[in-house]
Amino acid sequence: MKSKLVIVTDRGLLRAFRQTQNASDRQPRLELIGELKPAAAREKLSDQVSDQAGRFARGGGGGAGAGAISGDLSAGEGLNREAEKDHRLIQQLAGKIDTLLADESVATCLLAVSAPIHKQLFEALQPASRDKITQVLASNLAKTDPTELPGHFAKAARARASKS
């Protein structure tokens, strides 16, 4: 039997649910089938780098000749550290979603991703995974009660339908 997944995620938490609905159920039931809490999302900057000065030459200024480096050393800056951390988190989340959607029993998927990362995450997914996703919400629902999730997706679908 083909199933429908509901996946909600932000930078620090991904939760995947299988949606089931019996004839007697008024609303679909969601069963938690997977969860990912990337450790890097919760690490502080001080946990990732040391506080000791690096050994990068400051350069510039008057040296002994053209291109000479003075003996003055600076603490090298990690210029794109946050961007790199986000990129790695997005790749990790996309990998987990790809794994979940690779299951042949999964027919469709509803995906809610926090707004700051939803475009990058969707683009990081494999084409086969993107094909199974029928609705994407740019909303952080990762910590929302599972019983409320179908209502969020239904409300967004109605709003999109009324614009058409």
C-alpha positions, -999 to +999 in steps of 0.1 A: +000+000+000+013+034-010+017+059+019+020+096+024+047+112+045+046+145+064+080+160+070+086+191+092+120+206+097+141+235+108+179+238+113+179+218+145+151+192+142+136+170+115+105+149+122+089+125+097+054+111+100+035+085+081-001+097+075-028+071+078-066+075+078-092+049+084-128+052+072-138+059+108-112+086+114-123+122+109-088+135+106-057+117+094-034+102+121+003+108+120+028+082+132+063+093+139+087+072+118+119+092+120+136+121+138+169+138+133+185+163+157+218+174+141+244+180+168+260+208+148+228+228+150+230+230+188+268+236+191+280+270+202+307+288+182+331+283+212+326+245+209+336+246+172+367+267+173+394+275+199+399+308+214+436+309+209+451+332+183+460+317+149+493+322+132+481+341+101+503+370+090+486+403+091+504+415+060+502+451+048+522+480+061+558+488+055+579+457+054+616+452+043+606+451+007+577+446-017+556+417-006+574+413+027+553+402+056+558+418+090+563+397+121+529+409+134+505+380+136+467+382+138+440+358+149+428+345+115+391+351+109+367+323+099+348+345+074+322+321+062+318+299+092+280+304+096+274+299+059+294+267+059+276+254+090+242+261+074+253+244+041+264+213+060+231+212+080+211+216+049+230+188+032+224+165+062+187+173+063+184+168+026+201+134+029+177+122+055+147+134+035+161+117+004+165+084+024+129+086+037+115+093+002+136+067-015+112+040+000+091+027-028+061+025-005+060+063-003+038+079-029+037+115-018+050+139+008+040+171+024+071+192+035+072+221+059+106+238+062+115+270+082+115+300+059+152+309+060+163+275+046+133+262+026+146+271-008+181+258-003+168+226+013+144+219-016+171+225-041+195+202-022+170+173-026+174+146-053+150+151-083+132+118-074+125+132-039+113+165-053+089+146-076+072+130-046+067+163-027+032+176-034+032+207-011+060+228+005+053+252+033+079+278+042+069+276+079+086+263+110+063+235+122+091+212+135+079+215+171+042+217+163+019+191+178+014+164+152-024+165+155-022+201+142+000+195+111-028+184+087-047+215+094-017+237+085-013+220+052-050+221+045-052+258+053-023+265+029-039+244+002-072+263+005-054+297+004-035+286-027-067+274-044-086+306-036-058+326-054-063+305-086 
